[in-house]
Amino acid sequence: MRQPYAVSWSGGKDSMLSLWRLWRERGAPTALVTTLLDDGSRTRSHRLRPEVLRAQAAAMGLRVVEVATGMSDYRRNFSAALAQLRDVDGITAVAFGDIDLQAHRDWCLSVCAELALDCLHPLWEAPREALLQEFLDAGFVTRLVALQEDKLDAHLLGRPLDADVIAEFRRAGIDLCGEAGEYHSIVVDGPCFARPLRLRAGAQERADGYCLVDFSLEDPLPPEAAPAG
């Protein structure tokens, strides 16, 4: 019997590869769980418009649960969303995309332990090069949505992650997977997508040391992509 699970979701490559590894072993997740700024205007991790993540989830036939929260009550609100998925939908595990940030892993383990949920880290301590190669070999396509201004040049914003971009990461001397937040991405196509996610790159913005591109949908949001909360 397969173990129902949820995935902590940013829409980027690490959460996607975590999802993909589990999907092949266990089947599709019950839900994706993403956090938004407390006013609900953008995702908290990558500053994406919520409708972009809704359309991404819909393209994979998945449900996304949105949790609008400030930082002071982040743990309480995130835990409440997981508790509802446990009690209503029967999940028994939650997956996270961390690779080797021990403080993040400890936080996830603590949250899951309080809720009697298994805590899964499918990418934990995997080599960076191998993860990127696995991601690209699987056929995933991802675009860069945010860059740390003091680490990477803004000309990379909006570009697909490929061998040329990875070579630029090497020259810049950053973590190739951006584990320390050097860059963020949005996955727009791959083996679990029924259709590509078509995005329009808008204005570049700056916030909290990041340069970001404002992606919007080229296609209307499908009716089945209404938010869950």
C-alpha positions in Angstrom: 0.0 0.0 0.0 1.4 3.4 -1.0 2.0 6.0 1.7 0.0 9.2 1.0 2.3 12.2 1.1 2.5 15.9 0.5 5.4 18.0 -0.9 6.6 21.3 0.5 6.6 23.3 -2.7 8.4 26.3 -4.2 7.8 25.4 -7.8 11.6 25.3 -8.4 14.0 22.5 -9.5 14.8 21.0 -6.0 11.2 20.6 -4.9 10.4 19.2 -8.4 13.2 16.7 -8.4 12.1 15.6 -4.9 8.6 15.2 -6.2 9.7 13.3 -9.2 11.8 10.8 -7.3 8.9 10.1 -5.0 6.3 10.0 -7.8 8.2 7.2 -9.5 8.3 5.2 -6.3 5.0 6.0 -4.6 2.7 7.6 -7.2 1.5 11.2 -7.3 1.4 13.2 -4.1 -1.9 14.1 -2.3 -1.0 17.8 -2.5 1.7 20.4 -2.9 2.0 22.9 0.0 3.3 26.4 -0.7 3.6 29.4 1.5 2.6 33.0 0.4 3.4 36.4 1.8 0.9 37.3 4.5 -1.1 39.4 2.0 -1.2 36.5 -0.4 0.2 38.5 -3.3 3.3 36.4 -4.0 4.9 33.1 -3.0 7.2 33.5 0.0 10.2 31.6 -1.3 10.5 32.7 -4.9 8.1 35.8 -5.1 6.1 34.2 -7.8 2.5 35.2 -8.6 0.2 32.5 -6.9 -1.6 31.9 -10.2 1.7 30.8 -11.7 2.1 28.0 -9.2 -1.6 27.1 -9.5 -1.2 26.7 -13.3 2.0 24.7 -12.7 0.2 22.3 -10.4 -2.7 22.0 -12.8 -0.4 21.1 -15.7 0.7 18.1 -13.5 -2.8 17.3 -12.4 -2.0 18.2 -8.8 -3.6 20.2 -6.1 -1.8 23.1 -4.4 -2.5 24.2 -0.9 -1.7 27.8 -0.3 -0.7 29.1 3.2 -0.6 32.9 3.5 1.6 33.7 6.6 4.0 36.1 8.2 7.2 34.9 9.6 6.2 35.2 13.2 3.5 32.6 12.8 5.0 30.7 9.9 5.5 27.4 11.8 2.0 27.5 13.3 0.3 28.2 10.0 2.4 25.7 8.0 1.8 23.0 10.6 -1.9 23.7 10.6 -2.0 23.1 6.8 -0.2 19.8 7.2 -2.4 18.8 10.1 -5.5 19.3 7.9 -4.0 17.2 5.1 -3.3 14.5 7.7 -6.7 14.6 9.2 -8.8 15.1 6.1 -6.7 13.6 3.3 -4.8 10.9 5.2 -1.3 12.0 4.4 1.4 10.2 6.5 4.5 11.9 5.2 5.8 15.3 3.9 8.7 15.7 1.5 11.2 18.6 1.4 13.8 19.6 -1.1 16.8 20.4 1.1 20.1 19.0 0.0 22.4 19.6 3.0 21.2 22.5 5.1 21.1 20.8 8.5 19.2 23.7 10.2 16.4 23.4 7.6 16.3 19.6 8.0 16.1 19.9 11.8 13.2 22.3 11.5 11.4 20.0 9.1 12.0 17.0 11.3 10.7 18.9 14.3 7.5 20.0 12.6 6.8 16.5 11.3 7.5 14.9 14.6 4.9 17.1 16.3 2.4 16.0 13.8 3.3 12.3 13.8 4.3 12.5 10.1 7.3 11.0 8.4 9.8 13.6 7.1 11.3 12.8 3.7 14.3 14.4 2.2 14.8 12.6 -1.2 17.8 14.8 -2.2 19.7 14.7 1.1 23.5 14.8 0.6 23.3 14.0 -3.1 26.2 15.4 -5.2 25.3 18.7 -6.9 26.5 17.8 -10.3 24.5 14.5 -10.2 21.3 16.2 -9.1 21.5 18.7 -11.9 22.3 16.0 -14.5 19.4 13.9 -13.3 17.1 16.8 -13.5 18.1 17.7 -17.0 18.3 14.1 -18.2 14.7 13.5 -17.0 13.6 16.3 -19.4 12.7 19.0 -17.0 12.9 22.6 -18.2 13.3 25.4 -15.6 13.8 29.1 -15.8 15.6 31.4 -13.4 13.3 33.6 -11.5 15.5 35.2 -8.9 19.3 35.8 -8.4 21.3 37.2 -5.5 22.6 40.5 -6.8 26.1 40.1 -5.3 26.6 36.6 -6.7 25.1 36.5 -10.2 24.5 38.9 -13.1 20.9 39.9 -13.9 21.3 38.9 -17.5 20.7 35.3 -16.4 17.1 36.1 -15.2 14.5 34.3 -17.2 17.0 32.0 -18.9 16.5 28.2 -18.9 18.8 26.3 -16.7 21.2 24.5 -19.1 24.8 23.6 -19.5 25.8 27.2 -20.4 24.1 28.6 -17.3 25.6 26.0 -15.1 29.0 26.9 -16.5 28.3 30.5 -15.5 27.5 29.3 -12.0 30.9 27.6 -11.9 32.7 30.7 -12.9 30.8 32.7 -10.3 31.9 30.2 -7.7 28.4 29.6 -6.3 26.7 26.4 -5.1 25.6 24.8 -8.4 22.2 24.0 -6.9 21.8 27.4 -5.2 21.4 25.7 -1.9 22.4 28.9 0.0 19.7 30.8 -2.0 22.1 32.1 -4.7 19.3 31.6 -7.3 15.7 30.4 -7.6 13.9 28.8 -10.5 10.4 27.9 -11.8 9.9 24.5 -13.6 7.9 24.9 -16.8 7.9 21.5 -18.3 8.9 17.9 -17.7 7.9 14.3 -17.7 5.0 14.8 -15.2 3.5 17.8 -17.2 0.5 17.2 -19.4 1.4 20.6 -21.1 4.2 23.1 -20.8 3.7 26.1 -18.5 3.9 29.1 -20.8 5.2 32.2 -19.0 5.7 35.8 -20.0 8.8 37.6 -18.5 7.8 41.0 -17.3 9.7 43.7 -15.5 12.7 43.0 -13.3 12.4 43.9 -9.6 14.7 44.2 -6.7 14.0 43.2 -3.1 16.1 41.9 -0.1 19.3 41.6 -2.1 17.7 39.8 -5.0 17.0 40.7 -8.6 13.7 39.0 -9.7 11.7 38.7 -12.9 7.9 39.1 -12.7 6.6 36.1 -14.6 2.9 36.0 -15.6 0.9 33.4 -17.4 0.6 33.5 -21.2 -2.5 31.2 -21.1 -5.6 31.7 -19.0 -5.6 29.8 -15.7 -7.6 26.6 -16.1 -10.8 26.3 -14.0 -9.5 23.3 -12.1 -6.6 25.4 -10.8 -8.5 27.2 -8.1 -6.5 27.6 -4.9 -7.0 25.3 -2.0 -6.3 26.4 1.6 
